[in-house]
């Protein structure tokens, strides 16, 4: 498991110390983690008798992956997009898995033309099955970037794409990402110093759902506490989700100076810089950067400093100095514009037969302009790729 930020590079003595196994009972030796948060959350014991790749794992895992992929893609087109994480599937599959364990027959089924056999019900629904199903769900919950290419061609250019070609495009980009993950497994997975705080939340939840725990006098078990918080948050979401959606982005600046365009640019949480704006909707808080409850404070502080420099120093200087004619266009918008400030008419520069750019018509019409925030976001999306390389060189060059 790995962090969202950098840890101090360990010296050779500490590395040797942490890689040394710990003697638990005089006979068995197990490796412990050098990270305190991991040691407190993840157990260092294992039960090899528990089945993992069972019929329940494959069925519930594939269904969870497909459902989360569809739901997150569907709701991803909202301006304040709704993201359903793998924890939702992690909770829902538990009663289903226990129901399958209680009702499915345990008779062995022989695979045709093979010596393989499997059971629909190898025993009680266990922790390892639950972990693998959660990993399936996590793969589907993160979405596929290449789907945007297919959607843009269909929705904006009204053209059909060959289904096989579109599928190959999407699969290629996905497998490229998994391929890179495999190449860097030694550094990102095997290293004990790469710990991922968000995964510790899921480990805690899995332990709460599967481990027996005595309720302390006057207190709650982890499962009871989880159920109370889960029920309360679900009930509260009815307010910002359906009854009062404005709670997702309240702005005192906009409410006080209702007729001021400058105030709207400064105070709007949806179309401006968000000064004096806040949200009482958890999806607003956790929708883009992840849950702050699982992210270490120093990472949140780094992100906050970056946001302050970007939104409240760089953007205002560029916009109010009219860099690249920024004042001609909205401060924040995902649209493209022409030189007159109108929405760019793509059909005027598109060669319909060849479906490519007509340079002559482009020169006659207008350059393509972006809002100042959108333009800087594009630049930052390329900058952080090279920044990740320089970060590794500076902090882990040795």
Secondary structure, 3 states (H helix, E strand, C coil): CECCCCCCCCCHHHHHHHHCCEECCCCCEECCCCCHHHHHHCCCCCCCCCCCCCHHHHHHHHHHHHHHHHHHHHHCCCCCCCCCCHHHHHHHHHHHHHHHHHHCCCCEEECCCCCCEEECCCCCCCHHHHHHHHHHHHHHHCCCCCHHHHHHHHHCCCCCCCHHHHHHHHHHHHHHHHHHHHHCHHHHCCCCCCCEHHHHHHHHHHHHHHCCCCCCCCCCCHHHHHHHHHHHHHHHHHHHHHHCHHHHCEEHHHHHCCCCHHHHHHHCCCCCCCCCEECCCHHHHHCCCCCCCCCCHHHHHHHHHHHHHHHHHHHHHHHHCCHHHHHHCCCCCCCEECCCCCECCHHHCEECCCCEECHHHHHHHCCCEECHHHHHHHHHHHHHHHHHHHHHHHHHCC
